[in-house]
Amino acid sequence: MLEDMSYTIRAAVDADVPAIADIYNEAVIRGGASADLEPVSLESRRAWVDSHQPRAKYPVVVIKGPEGAVVGFGSISGPDTTASPN
């Protein structure tokens, strides 16, 4: 019997920000996937999501796993004006 291994990609909503922050911070702690050296705050990730405007042009998406949990995220960003890439 095959298990249902379906994943869903959808637009991120405000309720997804904690999961996005958790996933991002795990990558920061493990190193190599971000220029950030310290985990970021929930407010910082919320501002990052909100900065993707207009959303139709610069989407933020989440990937939901077979059990409904957010297991990843992605985005298309405009020109970065920060000192280090996000």
C-alpha positions in Angstrom: 0.0 0.0 0.0 1.3 3.4 -1.0 1.3 6.3 1.5 -0.2 9.6 0.5 2.9 11.7 0.0 1.1 14.7 -1.5 2.4 18.2 -0.8 0.5 21.4 -1.3 2.0 24.8 -2.3 -0.1 27.8 -1.5 0.2 31.5 -0.8 1.4 32.3 2.7 -1.0 33.8 5.2 -0.2 35.6 8.5 -0.8 32.3 10.4 2.1 30.8 8.6 4.7 33.3 9.8 5.6 31.3 13.0 6.4 28.3 10.9 8.3 30.3 8.3 10.4 31.8 11.2 11.0 28.4 12.7 12.2 26.9 9.4 14.3 29.9 8.6 15.9 30.0 12.1 16.7 26.3 11.8 18.6 27.0 8.6 20.4 29.9 10.4 21.5 27.7 13.3 22.7 24.9 10.9 24.6 27.5 8.9 25.3 27.8 5.2 21.8 28.7 4.0 21.7 32.3 5.1 23.9 35.2 5.7 22.3 35.7 9.1 24.4 34.5 11.9 21.7 34.7 14.7 18.1 33.5 14.6 15.6 36.2 13.7 12.5 37.3 15.6 9.0 36.5 14.7 8.4 40.3 14.1 11.4 40.3 11.7 10.0 37.5 9.6 6.6 39.0 9.6 8.1 42.3 8.3 10.0 40.2 5.7 6.8 38.6 4.5 5.0 41.9 4.5 7.8 43.5 2.4 6.9 41.3 -0.5 4.7 43.8 -2.3 2.9 43.7 -4.6 2.2 40.1 -3.6 1.2 39.1 -7.1 4.7 40.1 -8.3 6.7 39.0 -5.3 4.8 36.0 -3.8 5.6 34.2 -0.6 4.5 30.6 -0.6 4.4 27.7 1.9 4.7 24.0 1.3 2.3 21.9 3.4 3.2 18.3 4.0 0.9 15.3 3.8 -0.1 15.8 7.5 -0.9 19.5 7.0 2.1 21.0 8.6 4.1 23.7 6.9 7.4 22.0 5.9 9.0 24.7 3.7 8.6 28.1 2.2 9.8 30.1 -0.8 9.6 33.6 -2.2 10.4 35.9 -5.0 11.9 39.1 -3.8 12.6 42.4 -5.4 15.9 44.2 -5.2 17.5 43.7 -1.8 18.5 46.9 0.0 19.8 45.3 3.2 23.5 44.9 4.0 23.3 41.1 3.7 21.0 38.9 1.6 18.0 37.3 3.3 
